Amino acid sequence: MAAYKHERAVGLATVLAIGKANPPTAYHQQRIHKVKSPICFSRLPTLNTRTPSRPNSFEFVIIRVSSRDIAIREVPRLAEKAAIQALEEWGQPRSQITHVVFATTSGVNMPGADLTLTRLLGLNPNINRIMLYQQGCFGGATVLRVAKDLAENNKGARVLTVVSELTSVTFRAPDEEYFDNLVASAIFGDGAACLIIGSDPVPKVERPHFEIHWSGETILPESDGAIDGRLTEGGLIFHLRKDVPKLISRNILPIFNKPVEVAGSPSWNEVFWCVHPGGRAILDEVEKTLNLKPEKLSATRNVLHDFGNINDLVEMRRFFTQY
């Protein structure tokens, strides 16, 4: 019997299709004060006791239990909408999907959202799945890196690459002990995105948007505790240092030099930019440090304005229509 020989793809990984989804309901910031109290107290009709030092302690814990249940149910449902959009654009049978890579920071459960999504879409039961929890802001870049490796190292692989996030796990009444969470409540948003990644696209059948030439990650020096998230009885608790924008800007050049070299060393303003919309201060620092023209970050600023801080994959469709 001949020995098994694993076959790898010939070309680079490509993005074959893109889908995105956002919840249909939105509350504008000026209306939050009108809906916060009913949300916080409607599930606590029998609780009247308060501790003197922390008057909101009961709803802080109990509401979060309910929000985690909501996230477990709704994260894969929102992902399904984005995936259906990507699958329809791709136009090939779902049976050709070989891998699912799913990332979310909105809760943790077992079996995971990857299995739920696989069942919702009716994918093959023997599909290869990877579930990534608590990746935070770099969830989108992480699933792209994993999908690139899978596509290039497995001939014929078609990777359903998904990120889905809900802010319900961070929503809570203001609390002096968790003041950082006001930032999360102010700028985070809900959304899902799906990319189908594969190498060696079939001519006249698959229409790739672009090739993925490089992927990587870097641990920034002096970044311990800069952004910290922990799952507790009170939900997902965030801690943010004030110097995060400066920390990022100080390390941009060493991070970006390698991918720019792979791309042939163009100038910063010759590159198309799709940056994670982490906040206005971060984008301002990136623009200033690299001396970018204002329009270079317009796609990212648009999604920050319209949807808030959501995963960078969600912005890719708009990015392609602008360029």
CORQUIZI-V596723 format. One record per residue. RES is the residue in one letter. PHI is phi in radians with two decimals (999 if undefined). D_CENTER is the distance of its C-alpha to the mean C-alpha in whole Angstrom. Layout:
RES:PHI:D_CENTER, RES:PHI:D_CENTER
//
This chain:
M:999:46, A:-1.23:44, A:-1.20:41, Y:-1.18:37, K:-2.09:36, H:-1.27:32, E:-1.81:31, R:-1.84:28, A:-1.20:27, V:-1.57:29, G:-1.73:26, L:-1.27:23, A:-1.15:20, T:-2.27:19, V:-1.58:17, L:-1.62:19, A:-2.85:17, I:-2.38:14, G:-2.38:13, K:-2.57:11, A:-2.67:12, N:-2.32:12, P:-1.01:15, P:-1.27:18, T:-1.83:19, A:-2.35:19, Y:-1.93:21, H:-1.26:22, Q:-1.02:22, Q:-1.22:26, R:-1.74:26, I:-1.03:24, H:-1.12:27, K:-1.46:29, V:-1.97:27, K:-1.12:26, S:-1.10:29, P:-1.03:29, I:-1.14:26, C:-1.25:27, F:-1.92:30, S:-1.14:30, R:-1.63:30, L:-2.22:32, P:-1.19:35, T:-1.78:38, L:-1.74:36, N:-2.10:38, T:-1.41:39, R:-2.31:37, T:-1.51:37, P:-1.03:39, S:-1.39:36, R:-2.38:33, P:-1.10:34, N:-1.80:30, S:-1.12:30, F:-1.20:31, E:-1.17:28, F:-1.05:26, V:-1.47:26, I:-1.25:27, I:-1.08:24, R:-1.15:21, V:-1.07:23, S:-1.13:22, S:-1.15:19, R:-1.16:18, D:-1.11:20, I:-1.08:18, A:-1.11:14, I:-1.03:16, R:-1.39:17, E:-1.58:15, V:-1.02:12, P:-1.20:13, R:-1.17:15, L:-1.17:12, A:-1.08:11, E:-1.04:15, K:-1.10:15, A:-1.16:12, A:-1.15:14, I:-1.05:17, Q:-1.07:17, A:-1.15:16, L:-1.12:19, E:-1.16:21, E:-1.14:21, W:-1.09:21, G:1.40:24, Q:-1.88:25, P:-1.06:26, R:-1.10:23, S:-1.12:25, Q:-1.47:24, I:-1.26:21, T:-1.83:21, H:-2.44:18, V:-2.19:15, V:-2.09:12, F:-2.20:10, A:-2.22:7, T:-2.72:7, T:-1.88:8, S:-1.60:10, G:1.65:13, V:-2.45:15, N:-2.62:18, M:-2.46:20, P:-1.05:20, G:-1.55:16, A:-1.10:14, D:-1.12:14, L:-1.19:18, T:-1.04:18, L:-1.12:16, T:-1.00:19, R:-1.24:21, L:-1.06:20, L:-1.55:20, G:1.20:23, L:-1.36:22, N:-1.00:25, P:-1.18:25, N:-1.69:26, I:-1.18:22, N:-1.52:21, R:-2.09:17, I:-2.29:15, M:-1.93:13, L:-2.05:11, Y:-1.81:11, Q:1.01:10, Q:-1.52:8, G:1.16:7, C:-1.13:7, F:-1.74:7, G:-1.06:5, G:-1.11:5, A:-1.14:8, T:-1.19:9, V:-1.16:9, L:-1.14:11, R:-1.11:13, V:-1.14:14, A:-1.13:14, K:-1.05:17, D:-1.09:19, L:-1.14:19, A:-1.15:20, E:-1.38:22, N:-1.83:24, N:-2.41:25, K:-1.01:27, G:1.44:26, A:-1.16:22, R:-2.26:20, V:-1.84:16, L:-1.43:14, T:-1.91:11, V:-2.31:8, V:-2.31:5, S:-2.50:6, E:-2.37:6, L:-2.24:10, T:-1.62:12, S:-1.07:15, V:-1.29:15, T:-1.92:15, F:-1.37:18, R:-2.88:21, A:-1.19:25, P:-0.99:25, D:-2.55:26, E:-1.06:28, E:-1.25:27, Y:-2.18:23, F:-1.10:24, D:-1.00:20, N:-1.20:18, L:-1.08:20, V:-1.11:18, A:-1.05:15, S:-1.13:16, A:-1.36:17, I:-2.04:14, F:-1.29:11, G:-2.43:10, D:-1.75:10, G:-3.12:8, A:-2.44:7, A:-2.48:8, C:-2.44:10, L:-2.11:12, I:-1.77:15, I:-1.93:16, G:-2.83:20, S:-1.69:23, D:0.88:26, P:-1.02:25, V:-1.26:28, P:-1.03:30, K:1.14:31, V:-2.06:29, E:-1.86:25, R:-2.14:24, P:-1.20:21, H:-1.35:20, F:-2.87:20, E:-1.69:20, I:-1.76:18, H:-1.52:21, W:-2.72:19, S:-2.59:16, G:-3.10:16, E:-2.61:16, T:-2.43:18, I:-1.53:19, L:-1.28:20, P:-1.15:24, E:1.03:24, S:-1.81:21, D:-1.04:21, G:1.37:20, A:-1.13:19, I:-2.33:16, D:-2.31:16, G:-2.28:15, R:-2.38:17, L:-1.41:18, T:-2.33:21, E:-1.04:23, G:-1.55:22, G:1.74:18, L:-1.55:16, I:-1.77:18, F:-1.82:16, H:-2.23:19, L:-2.18:18, R:-1.46:21, K:-1.21:22, D:-1.61:22, V:-1.01:19, P:-1.01:19, K:-1.19:22, L:-1.06:21, I:-1.19:19, S:-1.13:21, R:-1.17:24, N:-2.00:22, I:-1.10:21, L:-1.06:24, P:-1.06:24, I:-1.25:20, F:-1.48:20, N:-1.06:24, K:-1.15:23, P:-1.09:21, V:-1.18:23, E:-1.10:26, V:-1.07:25, A:-1.43:25, G:1.71:28, S:1.01:28, P:-1.27:28, S:-1.27:28, W:-1.03:25, N:-1.47:26, E:-1.61:26, V:-1.68:22, F:-1.45:20, W:-2.02:17, C:-2.34:13, V:-1.69:12, H:-1.02:9, P:-1.38:10, G:-1.29:11, G:2.61:14, R:-1.09:18, A:-1.10:19, I:-1.14:17, L:-1.13:17, D:-1.08:21, E:-1.17:21, V:-1.08:20, E:-1.08:22, K:-1.22:25, T:-1.13:25, L:-1.65:24, N:0.95:27, L:-1.40:24, K:-1.17:26, P:-0.95:24, E:-1.22:23, K:-1.17:21, L:-1.91:18, S:-1.12:19, A:-1.10:16, T:-1.17:14, R:-1.13:16, N:-1.11:17, V:-1.23:13, L:-1.11:13, H:-1.22:17, D:-1.48:16, F:-2.20:13, G:1.57:12, N:-1.35:9, I:-2.16:6, N:-1.08:3, D:-1.12:6, L:-1.11:6, V:-1.11:7, E:-1.52:10, M:-1.10:12, R:-1.07:14, R:-1.11:16, F:-1.00:16, F:-1.19:18, T:-1.22:20, Q:-1.42:21, Y:-2.03:22
//
